[in-house]
Every structure is written in structure tokens, then in C-alpha cells.
């Protein structure tokens, strides 16, 4: 999921610009819905990147501690 962060960011910015600029056109409701989907995906992707990096850091610290004990 962390690999898609840039894609979700670009999609969020584009749909934000199209959906919330005040322009009236037929697909504005669909674009606003797509904005919500992209924003949720961006949030989950960023959260996933943070959680995975913390988990990997803990694993590395534990491995180093085991190596030092030997």
C-alpha cells in the first residue's frame, strides 16, 4: 500500500481541484465522491507506511540486541 502513496496524492489533488472549485458541470458529484475515495486511500497508505516503518525499526533493534548478546 505504501507504494501507492504518490498515486493517491496526485488523485486527491486533481479531484480536489476539479470537484471543489465551484464550477458547475454534470460530473461534479462523482468527482467529489472520487475525492473522498482518494483521500481515504491516501490516509490509509500514509498510515501503513508509518506503521510498517516503526515495525521494521523494532525488528532491527531486536536483531542488533541479539547480535550484541552473542
Beta strands, then each sheet from edge to edge (+ up, - down):
end
